[in-house]
Amino acid sequence: MHMPGHKRQAIAGGGLPLELDITEISGFDNLHQPEGILQQSMQQAATLYGAKQSYFLVNGSSGGILAGICTACKPHSTIIMARGCHKSVYHAVELRQLTPVYLCAELDETFGVAKSITPEQVKQALAAYPDAALVLLTSPTYEGVISDIASIAELCHAHRIPLMVDEAHGAHLGFSPRFSGGAVAAGADIVIQSLHKTFPSPTQTAIAHRNGDLINAKEFARQLSIFQTSSPSYLLMAGIDDCLHFVQKNQSELFDAYVQRLDTFSQAMVQLKHLRILCHGKDRFENHGGFFAFDQGKIVISTRSTSLTGTQLKDRLRDEFCIELEMAMGDYALAMTSICDTDEMMQRLTDALLAIDATLSPAQTPLPLTVSLPPMHLAPWQAQLEDSAIVSLQDAENEICAESIWAYPPGIPLITAGECITSDFLCQIRLLLEQGVELYAQTSDFPHQIAIVLR
Ligand SMILES: Cc1ncc(COP(=O)(O)O)c(C=O)c1O
């Protein structure tokens, strides 16, 4: 006589495994006050990752990111953060009314993706803002670029400032010598990983890790219970538990096969004449001086100097070969791999890329614009509190933006509320739209219109 209302009877479950969908009945513990099976399972996860404490997340990395930032940052404090952070970071910045200090990664000259954030950049920011409450980086990035977290953690800790790493794309790091660069082992204080992105775990499942003594454990647990539902799904939590046991039990077999599949793919990609694949095929990690490390599981396919845009490549793979990629930007597209791809799947991707490449000829394509960061006139939260108006894009130049604009994926803002709508920004938007990249805004009917602060 308790929830859920389906009573584990699949009368309208559409084939879902409702018999497994239980709730906090006796013997089944409580995620928000773990003392039994969930606590035990989370302790096993902490041992597996080498963390002091691990927490299951049922609201994706997004929930963990919001909770981590709100734990480390008192309202109105300063956060030193990579500009290329996911929008959940920006949401926390807005909620907590923080002042962001951005670390901008340089763009790789040949592929146009963001390089690593360097320890030197962090050192300079720490010297300029020694009272910052938190340093936050994304590593690996969506495209697989990893930063030197160990050196950066050391710099932060010398100032007693915690380091949080959004490792949403890196739950698999550290499970094989070929996938190094994990932030828990490197000493970050909070690390957030989406298990559903690179591991066999259901959508929405993620995990947070806490290390060291700079993050208050009680406050982190309290913040997690604010940002997570009071009815966490046992289907999702069982999915996490199963996933981690499966990976631990079959670790070397799974990762050896994965590395083998990627190596075979990489060797075949040497035959490409026009498309290029980041750190695979003819391209080498050594060509990218600005990368500290790279996750070879990310297949970034550059269409630069061909007649295709990234979006057109994504469309051709879908329409002609039934292969759906993870994302496409101006002149590249991204295929995500994991330990669960099969040899056959990788072979199909290989054949499709070679077939498309054979139809291409060299072309002059516009180089992506190097857009300087739009000047910040107001902190994002201040801009959100101001009166705003919706105007057409062509009337918006030099106005202060009142919303965030992003491409999804990857969900990284191109501009945020409080920043100036520069002519550079407008050119970048036009180019991305021409290249077929879909852009989204928080409030306006973008790209026809945009929200501006009324002055
Ligand atoms: C870098 C990064 N961080 C965080 C997230 C949010 O992860 P989740 O979807 O698990 O909430 C994403 C999602 O795409 C992401 O790319």
The ligand as an SDF file (V2000), in Angstrom:
LIG
                    3D

 16 16  0  0  0  0  0  0  0  0999 V2000
   30.1620   19.2340  -20.6250 C   0  0  0  0  0  0  0  0  0  0  0  0
   28.7910   18.8690  -20.1290 C   0  0  0  0  0  0  0  0  0  0  0  0
   28.5170   19.0250  -18.8220 N   0  0  0  0  0  0  0  0  0  0  0  0
   27.3120   18.7030  -18.3120 C   0  0  0  0  0  0  0  0  0  0  0  0
   26.3140   18.2150  -19.1130 C   0  0  0  0  0  0  0  0  0  0  0  0
   24.9850   17.8670  -18.4960 C   0  0  0  0  0  0  0  0  0  0  0  0
   24.9090   16.4830  -18.3830 O   0  0  0  0  0  0  0  0  0  0  0  0
   23.5500   15.7320  -18.1220 P   0  0  0  0  0  0  0  0  0  0  0  0
   22.8490   15.6610  -19.4360 O   0  0  0  0  0  0  0  0  0  0  0  0
   23.9760   14.3920  -17.6090 O   0  0  0  0  0  0  0  0  0  0  0  0
   22.7690   16.5030  -17.1240 O   0  0  0  0  0  0  0  0  0  0  0  0
   26.5400   18.0460  -20.4880 C   0  0  0  0  0  0  0  0  0  0  0  0
   25.4780   17.5440  -21.3720 C   0  0  0  0  0  0  0  0  0  0  0  0
   25.5400   17.5240  -22.5560 O   0  0  0  0  0  0  0  0  0  0  0  0
   27.8190   18.3790  -21.0090 C   0  0  0  0  0  0  0  0  0  0  0  0
   28.0960   18.2410  -22.3100 O   0  0  0  0  0  0  0  0  0  0  0  0
  1  2  1  0
  2  3  1  0
  2 15  2  0
  3  4  2  0
  4  5  1  0
  5  6  1  0
  5 12  2  0
  6  7  1  0
  7  8  1  0
  8  9  2  0
  8 10  1  0
  8 11  1  0
 12 13  1  0
 12 15  1  0
 13 14  2  0
 15 16  1  0
M  END
$$$$
